[in-house]
Amino acid sequence: MKKNINNKNIVIVTGGTGGHINPAVTVGQYFIQKLLSVNFITDKRGLVDSNLSKFNPTLINVKGFAGKNLLQKVISILLIVFSILKSLIFLINKKTDLVLGFGSYVQVPVILAAKILNIKIILHEANMVLGNANKYLWKFARIRSSAFNIINSSKNFHIVGMPVRKQVQDLFKRKYEPHKKNKKINLLILGGSLGASILSRNLSNQICLLPKNLKNRLHIVHQAKTEDIKYIKNNYRENNISYEVEAYFIGIHKKFKNTTLVICRAGASTMAENLTAGLPAIYIPLSNSIDNHQKYNAEMIKNNNAGYMILEEELLHKKFVSLILKLLKSDKLLKKISKNCKKISNPHATENLYELTAGVLNE
């Protein structure tokens, strides 16, 4: 018989990037609808995010350990020790019943504090390989969950999917239509405001190598580095390409409805949104991602025929332009990829994670 879990106190820990924040906020909002009491913990980057800041998250100041010099490692350890003490006080004051972690170093002191206090722990891994924080803390979790099939976990885990925003989740039922004859072909480029120039200037240069008749039909929505925006706009203008170029698009899900093809990094959150919306994509993995996790993410997509992978060093080769031509010339191929996206997506990830949480709270 299930207990009433209303008003149980949940603490959600998230890193300060969109890839961590979006799923954490999505899950937090759903938990609140289910009458759970939710508090957030993040780092100073997370305080800038408008979606997270409205929940008045508590700040934990930690720094990464892996790949740092000796002094930086000492500072990292000292910050973790101080943050464990802060977390202990916070978890006790909030009468915390369960801590849910979405990765990043910010969760290290919180999870260790929860373990000391014997508070139930659930961890979620977004990528195909365990991130460093989850790798260290994985054994402490009562339940381990993931977006996909993790390839380096020695512990059992539940594949629940990657929580995506409700507006994106709703697109799962939408029928994907590539483009109509003589209508605009919509490219969505998600380089990110902190992305490398390779997804800003270099990518726009490659787009401009496409045949004139195709360029005349393009409409490009390009998220790029602030310092590259003027260059990219001039590039598209000179090539008679319709464009919108910004450092950040509010309500990017609205752009999904008309997107023909996405060109983006292979971060877990971006990938999950593309799959749920059924959007064919070319993934360009970040070459220096920790443990090369973005490459593993993109390879999974490629192996399931749900998109394509181009390595950074291949972007300036003919192979990239040829791939875009191949895709934009075949509605049949694009529709097939869209169907494959939805086959490996999990639009009910948020609900799945709630069911796991409710199960642990009912123990």
C-alpha positions in Angstrom: 0.0 0.0 0.0 1.4 3.4 -1.0 1.9 6.1 1.6 0.9 9.7 1.0 4.0 11.5 -0.2 2.4 15.0 -0.4 4.6 17.7 1.1 7.7 15.4 1.3 10.8 17.6 1.1 12.9 17.2 -2.0 16.2 18.9 -2.7 17.2 19.0 -6.4 20.9 19.7 -7.2 21.9 21.1 -10.6 24.9 22.5 -12.3 24.8 26.0 -13.7 24.5 25.2 -17.5 21.4 24.9 -19.5 22.0 21.2 -20.0 21.7 20.6 -16.3 19.2 23.4 -15.4 16.5 22.6 -18.0 15.8 19.0 -16.9 16.2 19.9 -13.2 13.6 22.7 -13.5 11.3 20.6 -15.6 11.3 17.8 -13.0 11.0 20.3 -10.1 8.0 21.9 -11.6 6.3 18.5 -12.1 7.1 17.5 -8.5 5.6 20.7 -7.2 2.4 19.9 -9.2 2.4 16.6 -7.5 2.4 18.4 -4.1 6.0 17.7 -3.2 8.0 20.5 -1.5 11.0 21.3 -3.7 14.2 23.3 -3.0 17.0 23.8 -5.5 20.8 24.0 -5.0 23.1 25.3 -7.8 26.3 27.2 -8.4 26.8 30.9 -9.2 26.1 30.3 -12.9 22.7 28.9 -12.2 21.6 32.1 -10.4 21.7 33.9 -13.8 19.2 31.5 -15.4 15.7 33.1 -15.2 13.9 29.8 -15.1 15.9 28.6 -12.1 16.4 31.9 -10.3 12.6 32.3 -9.7 12.8 29.3 -7.3 15.4 31.1 -5.2 18.0 28.4 -5.3 20.7 28.0 -2.7 24.2 28.7 -3.8 27.0 26.2 -3.4 30.5 27.4 -4.4 32.6 24.5 -5.7 35.2 24.1 -8.4 36.1 21.2 -10.6 38.9 18.8 -9.5 39.8 16.8 -12.6 42.5 18.1 -14.9 43.6 20.9 -12.4 47.0 21.8 -11.1 48.0 21.1 -7.4 47.0 24.5 -6.1 43.6 24.3 -7.9 43.0 20.8 -6.5 43.7 22.0 -2.9 41.3 24.9 -3.4 38.7 22.5 -4.8 39.0 20.2 -1.8 38.7 23.1 0.7 35.6 24.4 -1.0 34.1 20.9 -1.0 34.7 20.6 2.8 33.2 24.0 3.5 30.3 23.2 1.2 29.6 19.9 3.0 29.1 21.8 6.2 26.8 24.3 4.5 24.9 21.4 2.9 24.5 19.6 6.2 22.9 22.6 7.8 20.7 23.2 4.7 19.4 19.6 4.5 18.7 19.5 8.2 16.8 22.9 8.2 14.7 21.8 5.2 13.9 18.4 6.9 15.0 16.8 3.6 13.5 13.4 2.7 15.3 12.9 -0.6 18.1 14.5 -2.7 17.9 14.3 -6.5 21.2 15.1 -8.3 21.5 15.9 -12.0 25.3 15.8 -12.2 28.1 18.5 -12.0 30.5 19.2 -9.2 28.0 21.2 -7.3 26.3 18.0 -6.2 29.4 16.5 -4.6 29.2 18.2 -1.2 25.4 17.9 -1.2 25.3 14.2 -1.9 28.1 13.5 0.7 26.1 15.5 3.2 23.0 13.5 2.4 24.9 10.3 2.8 26.2 11.4 6.3 22.6 12.2 7.3 21.3 9.0 5.8 18.9 10.9 3.4 17.7 9.0 0.4 19.6 9.8 -2.9 18.7 9.5 -6.5 21.2 10.4 -9.2 20.5 11.0 -12.9 23.1 10.7 -15.7 22.3 12.5 -18.9 25.1 11.2 -21.1 26.2 7.9 -22.5 29.2 7.9 -20.1 29.2 8.8 -16.5 30.3 12.3 -15.7 33.0 12.7 -13.1 30.7 13.8 -10.3 28.3 10.9 -10.9 31.2 8.5 -11.3 32.5 9.3 -7.8 29.0 9.4 -6.2 27.2 6.6 -8.1 27.6 4.0 -5.3 25.9 6.3 -2.8 22.6 6.5 -4.6 19.6 4.5 -3.6 18.4 4.7 -7.2 20.6 5.4 -10.2 18.8 6.7 -13.4 19.9 7.7 -16.8 18.8 9.2 -20.1 20.3 6.4 -22.2 22.2 3.2 -21.8 25.4 4.2 -19.9 28.4 2.3 -21.3 30.7 2.6 -18.2 28.6 1.9 -15.2 29.4 -1.0 -12.9 26.2 -0.5 -11.0 22.6 -1.2 -12.0 20.6 1.8 -13.3 17.1 2.6 -14.6 16.9 4.1 -18.1 14.1 6.7 -17.6 15.0 9.1 -20.4 16.0 12.8 -20.3 13.4 15.2 -19.0 12.6 17.9 -21.5 10.5 21.1 -21.2 6.7 20.6 -21.4 6.6 22.8 -24.6 9.1 20.4 -26.2 7.4 17.3 -24.9 4.2 18.4 -26.6 6.0 18.3 -29.9 6.3 14.5 -29.7 2.8 14.1 -31.2 3.5 16.6 -34.0 4.0 15.3 -37.5 7.3 16.4 -38.9 7.1 18.0 -42.4 10.6 18.8 -43.9 9.6 21.6 -46.3 7.3 22.2 -49.2 8.3 22.9 -52.8 9.4 26.6 -53.3 9.0 27.3 -49.5 11.7 28.2 -47.1 14.0 25.5 -45.8 14.6 26.2 -42.1 18.0 25.5 -40.6 18.4 25.8 -36.8 22.1 26.1 -35.7 22.7 25.9 -31.9 26.2 26.9 -31.4 25.5 28.4 -28.0 26.5 31.8 -26.6 29.7 30.2 -25.2 30.3 28.0 -28.2 33.5 27.8 -30.1 34.0 29.8 -33.3 33.8 26.6 -35.2 30.0 26.7 -34.7 29.9 30.4 -35.4 32.1 31.8 -38.2 33.4 28.6 -39.6 29.9 27.1 -39.8 28.4 30.1 -41.5 31.3 30.1 -44.0 30.4 26.5 -44.9 26.7 27.2 -45.3 27.6 30.0 -47.8 29.3 27.3 -50.0 26.0 25.7 -50.8 24.6 26.2 -54.3 22.9 29.5 -55.0 19.5 28.1 -55.7 19.5 26.4 -52.3 20.9 29.4 -50.5 18.0 31.4 -51.8 15.5 29.0 -50.2 17.3 28.9 -46.8 16.1 30.6 -43.6 18.7 30.2 -40.9 18.1 30.6 -37.1 21.7 30.8 -35.8 22.6 30.9 -32.1 26.2 32.1 -32.0 28.9 33.8 -29.9 28.1 37.4 -29.3 31.4 38.6 -30.8 30.7 36.7 -34.0 27.1 37.9 -34.6 28.1 40.8 -36.9 30.4 38.7 -39.0 27.8 36.0 -39.4 25.0 38.4 -40.3 27.2 40.1 -43.0 28.1 36.6 -44.3 24.5 35.6 -44.8 23.5 39.0 -46.1 26.1 38.9 -48.8 25.0 35.4 -49.8 21.3 36.4 -50.0 20.4 34.0 -47.2 17.5 34.8 -44.9 18.6 34.8 -41.3 18.0 35.4 -37.6 21.3 35.5 -35.6 21.3 36.0 -31.8 23.4 34.9 -28.8 20.3 33.5 -27.2 16.7 32.8 -28.4 14.0 33.0 -25.8 11.4 30.3 -26.4 13.6 28.3 -28.8 10.9 25.5 -28.8 8.8 27.8 -31.0 11.5 27.6 -33.6 11.3 23.8 -33.5 7.9 23.8 -35.1 9.2 25.0 -38.5 12.7 23.5 -38.4 13.8 21.3 -41.2 17.3 20.4 -39.9 19.3 21.1 -36.8 23.1 21.6 -36.6 24.3 21.5 -33.0 26.6 20.1 -30.4 25.9 16.6 -28.9 25.0 17.7 -25.4 22.5 15.4 -23.7 19.8 18.1 -23.2 20.0 19.4 -26.8 20.0 15.8 -28.1 16.9 14.8 -26.0 14.9 17.8 -27.3 15.8 17.0 -30.9 14.7 13.4 -30.4 11.5 14.2 -28.7 10.5 16.8 -31.3 11.6 14.4 -34.1 14.1 16.8 -35.6 16.8 15.4 -37.9 20.2 16.8 -36.8 23.8 16.9 -37.6 25.8 16.6 -34.4 29.2 18.2 -34.0 30.6 16.8 -30.7 32.7 19.1 -28.6 36.2 17.8 -29.1 37.4 18.4 -25.5 34.3 17.2 -23.7 35.1 15.3 -20.5 35.7 11.6 -21.3 34.7 12.5 -24.9 31.1 12.0 -23.8 29.6 14.1 -26.6 31.2 11.8 -29.2 29.7 8.8 -27.5 26.3 10.6 -27.5 26.6 11.4 -31.2 27.7 7.8 -32.1 24.6 6.5 -30.4 22.4 8.7 -32.5 24.3 7.7 -35.6 24.1 4.0 -34.8 20.3 4.3 -34.5 20.0 6.2 -37.8 18.5 9.1 -35.9 20.9 11.7 -37.1 24.5 12.3 -38.3 27.8 13.0 -36.7 30.5 15.3 -38.1 33.7 15.7 -36.1 35.1 19.3 -35.6 38.0 18.5 -37.9 35.6 17.4 -40.7 33.5 20.5 -40.6 35.7 22.4 -43.1 35.8 19.5 -45.5 33.6 18.9 -48.5 32.0 16.0 -46.5 30.0 18.5 -44.4 28.5 20.5 -47.3 27.8 17.3 -49.2 25.9 15.9 -46.2 23.7 19.0 -46.0 22.9 18.8 -49.7 22.1 15.1 -49.4 19.7 15.7 -46.5 17.9 18.8 -47.9 17.4 17.2 -51.3 15.5 14.2 -49.8 12.2 14.6 -47.9 12.0 10.8 -47.7 15.3 10.6 -45.9 14.5 13.4 -43.5 11.1 11.8 -42.6 12.8 8.5 -42.0 15.3 10.1 -39.6 12.5 11.9 -37.8 10.7 8.6 -37.2 13.9 7.1 -35.9 14.4 10.0 -33.5 11.0 9.4 -31.9 11.7 5.6 -31.7 14.7 6.2 -29.3 13.3 9.3 -27.5 11.5 9.0 -24.2 8.9 11.8 -23.9 7.7 10.6 -20.5 11.1 10.9 -18.8 9.8 13.4 -16.2 6.9 11.2 -15.2 9.3 8.2 -15.1 11.6 10.0 -12.7 8.7 11.0 -10.5 7.6 7.3 -10.3 11.1 6.3 -9.2 11.1 9.1 -6.6 7.7 8.2 -5.3 8.8 4.6 -5.0 11.8 5.5 -2.9 9.8 7.8 -0.7 7.3 5.0 -0.2 9.9 2.5 1.1 
